[in-house]
Structures are given as structure tokens and as C-alpha cells.
């Protein structure tokens, strides 16, 4: 059986909101490629939302509706980016101690 450390956290949740994991040795499988593409999409979208949020915050008189919408978008983008970071962090090789 595959250990929890060998499972890839996927960038989507199951129907019940719980995390989904992938167990495969093939980093080029259809599901791995789909997860890679969605991760890239989430990160690109986060950059776009950040740029938009910066524009809104630089307005002399941003109204509360715009600020609320930007806050919601930023929160969602941050959730996705953190999930991508966690997934990618789990797949990094274990840190090796370096003798200096």
C-alpha cells in the first residue's frame, strides 16, 4: 500500500469537501497532467486577481462592494495557491543535511 507521504494532493476536493489524493508512479498520467494544468491555472488566476486587487486598492475612493468582491476573490485564490503549495511541497525530495 502507498504511504500517505507518497500520495499527491490533488488541486480539487471530493464531493464531501475532503481532499483528494492520487497514487501513481507515472507523473505523466492523464490525471497527473490534469492536476498540473489545474494548478497552473489556479496560480495564473491568482496573479490576475492580485493585479486587479492592487488596482482596486489604488482607487482614491473604492466602494465597499468592490472591496468585498476583491476580498472574496483574493480569499479563494489564496486557498487554491496554498493547496498547490502544499501539494508541491509534499513532492519535494526530502531535505538532506548539509555539513558546512
CORVEN-V85815 format. One record per residue. N is the residue number from 1. RES is the residue in one letter. NEAR is the number of other C-alpha atoms within 12 Angstrom. Layout:
N:RES:NEAR / N:RES:NEAR
This chain:
1:X:8 / 2:X:12 / 3:X:11 / 4:X:14 / 5:X:20 / 6:X:21 / 7:X:25 / 8:X:33 / 9:X:33 / 10:X:32 / 11:X:35 / 12:X:27 / 13:X:17 / 14:X:12 / 15:X:8 / 16:X:8 / 17:X:9 / 18:X:12 / 19:X:18 / 20:X:21 / 21:X:25 / 22:X:29 / 23:X:20 / 24:X:19 / 25:X:14 / 26:X:13 / 27:X:17 / 28:X:13 / 29:X:14 / 30:X:13 / 31:X:23 / 32:X:24 / 33:X:18 / 34:X:18 / 35:X:28 / 36:X:24 / 37:X:18 / 38:X:21 / 39:X:29 / 40:X:21 / 41:X:19 / 42:X:28 / 43:X:26 / 44:X:19 / 45:X:21 / 46:X:26 / 47:X:20 / 48:X:18 / 49:X:25 / 50:X:24 / 51:X:17 / 52:X:21 / 53:X:25 / 54:X:18 / 55:X:17 / 56:X:22 / 57:X:20 / 58:X:14 / 59:X:14 / 60:X:8 / 61:X:12 / 62:X:17 / 63:X:14 / 64:X:13 / 65:X:12 / 66:X:20 / 67:X:21 / 68:X:16 / 69:X:19 / 70:X:27 / 71:X:21 / 72:X:17 / 73:X:24 / 74:X:27 / 75:X:18 / 76:X:20 / 77:X:26 / 78:X:23 / 79:X:21 / 80:X:29 / 81:X:29 / 82:X:22 / 83:X:29 / 84:X:30 / 85:X:22 / 86:X:21 / 87:X:28 / 88:X:23 / 89:X:19 / 90:X:20 / 91:X:21 / 92:X:14 / 93:X:10 / 94:X:10 / 95:X:9 / 96:X:7 / 97:X:6 / 98:X:5 / 99:X:4 / 100:X:3
